[in-house]
Amino acid sequence: MMDHNTDTSSYLSLFAALSYGIASMAMVFINKAVLMQYVHSMTLLTLQQLATTLLIHFARVMGYTKARGFNVETAKRLILVSLFYNANVAFALASLKGVNIPMYIAIKRLTPLAVLIAGYFSGKGIPTIQVTLSVILTAAGVIIAALGDFSFDLFGYGMAFTSVFFQTMYLVLVERSGAEDGLSSVEIMFYNSVLSLPFLLFLIIATGEFPDSMSILFAKSTSLSFLVILILSLVMGIVLNYTMFLCTIVNSALTTTIVGVLKGVVSTTLGFVLLGGVQVHALNVTGLVINTAGGVWYSFAKYRQKMKNKLPKLMSDSEAHRK
């Protein structure tokens, strides 16, 4: 029975990691495609969160999900998670307006470095030499690639780095809230979207995006191709949220970032040719290869570390059975 539960848990972990990787990869390209035609990124994020709120609410009312209703005490505990998540997505969307996809992915690949630094300061200890060297290589790759980036956009780069900071804070918080509050991924997603809406509505009004952004959206909706990618963006926003929360709860914040690093290898390659492509410069390509190599090395180092940690536990379990 225990073996069956272990197998189920392994399959769930694999499913969560793979689905998050695929959804995350698709979302970058879909959002870039939308933002190439519609620059109001904050309005886009507000619509994605509104779609998520409504879908979960009606799914709960109609009995499709066992997610519990809104609770004020739980909402208070998750308010920071929601703020960090939406700050991460808002800055990421803003950066996509000025940064090409391969460079965007390279910068976002610095998240594991930020997670490790956050872990060190919160008392998780010093990482292994392999892990340390791999994240240094990843960071060096970003610097080299940026030097050879023909379309260098300081504002876009700044937005992407700020997004990395907020993603780190959000990933660490989600891992803790998932463990402490015993909430399902659907419930965390529901609280996240509900809590984000007042904050996002305030922002789109304060920045002057609204109501112009909505009238432009309605005007553009007459185009079938735009309507298709907009609906895809709203649907994939829900799918990405769900798979990201699920991956973080079932695995860990670190595993979620590792999956992000691996899907980045494929996204970087596709980013050179899709949605207008990128002007190729030797320095830029070299930096991206170094950055990708660092990401793969990091994933391998973390896997070996996890296996080493599991070995003593398995040995002590077998000794206990003998007694």
Number of C-alpha atoms within 10 A of each C-alpha: 6 7 8 9 10 11 12 12 14 14 12 16 19 15 16 23 24 17 19 26 25 16 20 23 21 17 20 19 19 18 25 22 19 21 18 12 11 19 18 21 24 23 23 23 22 23 18 21 26 17 17 24 22 14 13 20 17 12 14 15 12 9 10 10 14 12 19 12 12 13 9 10 8 14 17 11 12 20 16 17 27 25 17 23 24 27 21 23 19 23 22 27 25 22 26 26 22 20 23 25 26 24 25 24 27 29 24 23 27 23 26 26 21 18 20 20 16 16 16 13 10 9 8 11 11 13 15 11 9 16 23 15 16 23 23 17 20 28 22 17 26 26 17 18 26 22 13 19 21 14 13 15 16 12 13 21 21 13 23 28 20 18 27 25 19 23 26 26 20 22 24 18 19 25 20 17 18 20 13 9 12 12 16 18 21 20 21 26 24 25 22 25 25 20 22 24 19 11 14 21 15 12 16 18 13 10 9 11 17 17 11 11 19 14 11 13 18 11 10 15 14 10 10 10 10 17 16 12 15 23 12 17 25 22 15 19 22 23 17 20 25 23 25 27 26 26 28 25 23 23 19 19 23 20 19 24 27 24 21 25 27 18 19 26 23 13 21 21 13 15 22 17 11 13 15 10 13 17 13 12 14 11 17 22 19 16 27 29 19 21 31 25 17 24 32 18 19 26 22 16 19 18 14 13 15 11 11 11 11 11 11 11 11 11 10 11 11 11 10 9 7 7 5
